[in-house]
Amino acid sequence: MSASKQALEFVKYILDQICETKEAIELNQTKDEMGVLISIKVAESDMGKLIGKQGQTISAIRTLVRIMGARENERINLKVLEPSK
């Protein structure tokens, strides 16, 4: 399994554990010359849990995902999208 696929599954697992509104979780993966970008969209009520105090939670998830990519020489980044109302 590729690092980007593993990272996507990892992020999905983490979001399932953090978020209360599981049906609102959306993950999109795009690949270009810069690497892999995983876009995350969650319910507005779960944004605080995802970002964490002073951004520590999302920062930790980003670090882990980058390490997963670096092990196979892939650049993987996360982007949190604003929830639509």
C-alpha positions in Angstrom: 0.0 0.0 0.0 1.4 3.5 -0.9 2.2 6.0 1.8 -0.5 8.4 0.5 -3.2 5.6 0.8 -2.0 4.8 4.3 -2.0 8.4 5.3 -5.6 8.8 4.0 -6.7 5.8 6.0 -4.9 7.1 9.1 -6.5 10.5 8.9 -9.9 8.9 8.4 -9.4 6.8 11.5 -8.3 9.8 13.6 -11.3 11.8 12.4 -13.7 9.0 13.2 -12.3 9.0 16.8 -12.3 12.8 17.3 -15.6 13.9 15.6 -19.1 13.4 16.9 -20.8 14.1 13.5 -19.2 11.3 11.5 -21.5 11.6 8.5 -20.2 15.2 7.9 -16.5 14.0 7.5 -15.3 14.5 3.9 -11.8 13.6 2.8 -10.4 14.4 -0.7 -7.0 13.4 -2.0 -5.3 15.2 -4.9 -1.9 14.6 -6.3 0.2 17.0 -8.3 3.9 17.9 -8.9 4.1 19.3 -5.3 3.0 16.0 -3.8 -0.2 14.7 -2.2 -2.8 17.0 -0.6 -5.4 15.6 1.7 -8.3 18.1 2.2 -10.4 17.6 5.3 -13.9 18.9 5.9 -15.8 18.3 9.1 -19.0 19.7 10.8 -18.7 23.2 12.3 -19.3 21.7 15.7 -16.3 19.4 15.3 -13.8 22.1 14.1 -12.6 23.0 17.6 -11.8 19.3 18.4 -10.0 18.9 15.1 -7.9 22.0 15.5 -7.3 21.6 19.2 -6.0 24.1 21.7 -3.7 26.5 19.9 -3.7 24.2 16.9 -1.9 21.4 18.6 -4.1 18.6 17.5 -4.1 19.4 13.7 -0.3 20.1 14.0 0.3 16.7 15.5 -1.8 15.0 12.8 0.1 16.9 10.0 3.4 15.9 11.5 2.5 12.2 11.6 1.2 12.3 8.0 4.4 14.0 6.8 6.5 11.4 8.5 4.4 8.6 6.8 5.1 10.2 3.4 8.8 10.9 4.1 9.4 7.2 4.8 8.6 6.6 1.1 9.9 9.9 -0.3 6.4 11.4 -0.8 5.3 14.9 0.2 1.9 14.7 2.0 0.1 17.8 3.3 -3.2 18.3 5.1 -5.6 21.2 4.4 -8.6 21.9 6.7 -11.5 23.4 4.7 -14.0 25.8 6.2 -17.3 24.1 6.9 -20.2 25.3 4.7 -23.3 26.5 6.6 
